[in-house]
Amino acid sequence: MDVSLVESLRERYPQVFGELTRAEAGNGWYSLLDRLGAELSSGPGPYSSIRLFKEKFGELRFGKVSVRPEHWQLLDRVTEQSRSVCEICGAKGAMQPRAVRVRCPGHAQVEHADGRVSSGGG
């Protein structure tokens, strides 16, 4: 994820993403994280915090979390939603079976979330 987007999450939701140490996902999942930040920071504290998010096996995963019990379902929902959102652009996507990644038709050939396409030569 672009540094500017990670910084935006930290600035908008400091109680949730302020101690973020690892952000390894494509820009397309920013809107999922933005909505999650809004939901986790609404209402009275104590707030849930996330220090790690990453793509793993084609979905958005969270680690090093301090989550209120009622917020676990929100993290599970975002993980589930990430399975149908292109990690590159945020459009409707599908899991690519052999590659274990989520892509829209326009990004189906893009191998890496940062837009790189491998040359195929070892």
C-alpha positions in Angstrom: 0.0 0.0 0.0 1.3 3.4 -0.9 2.8 5.3 2.1 0.4 8.2 1.6 -2.6 5.9 2.1 -1.1 4.3 5.2 -0.4 7.7 6.6 -4.0 8.7 5.8 -5.3 5.8 7.9 -3.0 6.7 10.8 -4.1 10.4 10.7 -7.8 9.7 10.3 -7.9 6.9 12.9 -5.0 7.3 15.3 -6.6 5.2 18.0 -6.9 2.3 15.5 -3.9 2.5 13.2 -1.6 4.9 15.1 0.7 2.1 16.1 0.7 0.4 12.7 4.0 -1.3 12.1 3.3 -3.4 9.0 1.0 -2.6 6.1 1.4 -5.1 3.2 -1.6 -4.9 0.9 -2.6 -3.3 -2.3 -4.2 0.1 -2.7 -7.5 -1.5 -3.7 -8.2 -2.5 -0.2 -7.8 1.0 1.2 -11.6 1.6 1.2 -12.1 -1.6 3.3 -9.5 -0.4 5.8 -11.0 3.1 5.9 -14.5 1.9 6.7 -13.0 -0.5 9.3 -11.2 2.4 10.9 -14.4 4.4 11.1 -16.3 1.6 12.6 -13.7 0.7 15.2 -13.2 4.3 16.3 -16.9 5.1 16.6 -18.5 5.3 20.0 -16.8 5.5 23.4 -13.4 3.9 24.1 -11.5 1.9 24.7 -10.8 1.5 21.0 -9.6 -1.5 19.2 -6.1 -1.2 17.6 -4.4 -2.9 14.7 -0.7 -2.9 14.3 -0.4 -5.2 11.2 -2.4 -5.9 8.1 -1.3 -7.8 5.1 -2.5 -9.9 2.1 -2.2 -13.6 2.8 -3.7 -16.4 0.6 -5.7 -13.8 -1.4 -7.4 -12.0 1.5 -6.8 -9.2 3.9 -5.5 -10.5 7.3 -4.9 -8.7 10.6 -2.3 -9.3 13.2 -1.0 -7.8 16.4 -4.4 -6.6 17.3 -6.0 -5.4 20.5 -9.7 -5.8 19.8 -12.8 -5.5 21.9 -14.8 -8.7 21.8 -17.6 -7.1 19.8 -15.2 -5.9 17.1 -13.9 -9.4 16.0 -16.9 -9.7 13.7 -16.0 -6.5 12.0 -12.5 -7.8 11.2 -13.9 -11.1 10.0 -16.4 -9.2 7.8 -13.6 -7.2 6.2 -11.5 -10.3 5.6 -14.5 -11.9 3.9 -15.2 -8.7 1.8 -11.5 -8.6 0.6 -12.1 -11.9 -1.2 -14.2 -10.1 -3.8 -12.4 -6.8 -4.1 -9.5 -6.3 -6.5 -6.4 -5.7 -4.4 -5.1 -3.3 -7.1 -8.0 -1.0 -7.8 -10.8 -1.8 -5.4 -13.3 -2.9 -8.2 -15.3 -6.0 -7.9 -12.9 -8.9 -8.3 -12.7 -12.7 -7.9 -10.2 -15.0 -6.4 -7.8 -16.4 -9.0 -7.5 -20.1 -8.2 -3.9 -20.8 -9.2 -2.5 -17.5 -8.1 -4.4 -17.1 -4.8 -5.1 -13.4 -5.3 -8.1 -11.2 -5.9 -8.2 -9.4 -9.2 -10.8 -7.6 -11.4 -10.9 -8.6 -15.1 -8.7 -5.5 -15.9 -6.0 -6.6 -13.5 -6.2 -10.4 -14.0 -2.7 -10.6 -15.4 -1.1 -8.3 -12.8 0.8 -10.6 -10.4 1.8 -8.2 -7.6 -0.3 -5.7 -5.7 2.1 -2.9 -6.6 1.3 -3.5 -10.3 4.4 -5.4 -11.3 4.1 -8.3 -13.8 6.8 -11.0 -13.5 8.7 -11.7 -16.7 8.2 -15.4 -16.2 11.9 -16.3 -16.6 13.4 -17.7 -13.4 
